[in-house]
Amino acid sequence: MADDRKLHWENVYSTKDEVDVSWFQESPAPSLELIHLAQAKRSDAIIDVGGGASRLIDNLLAEGFDGVTVLDLSEAALDMARKRLGAKGDEVTWIAADATLWEPPQVYDIWHDRAAFHFVTDRGQQAAYIERLKRGLKIGGHLIIGTFALDGPEKCSGLPVARYSSDSLTDLLGAGFKLIDSRRHDHSTPWESVQRFQFSTFKRIA
Ligand SMILES: C[S@@+](CC[C@H](N)C(=O)[O-])C[C@H]1O[C@@H](n2cnc3c(N)ncnc32)[C@H](O)[C@@H]1O
């Protein structure tokens, strides 16, 4: 199953251009706003989980953040981002791994996930992701998570997704996460259809 998922995403990123996927964003403005809301410092350790080839990393480097990591199941996605960044890419830690299986090698101040967690639909795998999140996110750190909203699409990239409200995410995460911001976002795909997202920001508490 995990291998099928990896094959799926390797195939997507090997056969499509960066701008030809529904989740492409010229500017990751909603994520950046929330990273600022969390009052991230330039020296903070920030991880973009399921970051794919997103331009969030370009923006973080341009703003002077110097402890940034991108994790994704797909090596092709990471290569695409790394190539785009050129020499700047050497400043990033790239991790090709499954977010439900990896062992975080450090703790992070900010854990960002846009449109990756919602592909984890199996209860056991959701618990495994949250287990890694708890190990990898500092007490006092922030989780910023963007998923399809309850009235968002039921599938993405041909795969089923789990849709959330900030309340249902709060319930799923359990104790240890305090919701500090919840907002909706209408994402316009490159072919101008609208996908309803919801972004939740949590503070990790003891
Ligand atoms: C819809 S794309 C979003 C990419 C990126 N976050 C963005 O906003 O452009 C979903 C991403 O999640 C990654 N992904 C899916 N399941 C994953 C998993 N279990 N572990 C790590 N990455 C995963 C995929 O490879 C893909 O890059």
The ligand as an ORCA input file, in Angstrom:
! r2SCAN-3c Opt
* xyz 0 1
  C      -1.537     17.685     -3.229
  S       0.179     17.555     -3.040
  C       0.565     18.998     -2.085
  C       2.019     19.373     -2.187
  C       2.418     20.642     -1.431
  N       2.148     20.545     -0.016
  C       1.773     21.859     -2.005
  O       1.042     22.544     -1.279
  O       2.030     22.145     -3.181
  C       0.340     16.270     -1.833
  C       1.765     15.918     -1.515
  O       1.794     15.027     -0.404
  C       2.771     14.050     -0.639
  N       2.387     12.894      0.188
  C       1.262     12.170      0.099
  N       1.240     11.214      1.044
  C       2.404     11.350      1.749
  C       2.986     10.672      2.840
  N       2.371      9.634      3.412
  N       4.186     11.068      3.291
  C       4.833     12.125      2.706
  N       4.326     12.804      1.674
  C       3.132     12.427      1.200
  C       2.737     13.819     -2.127
  O       3.903     13.243     -2.637
  C       2.497     15.234     -2.643
  O       3.705     15.913     -2.884
*
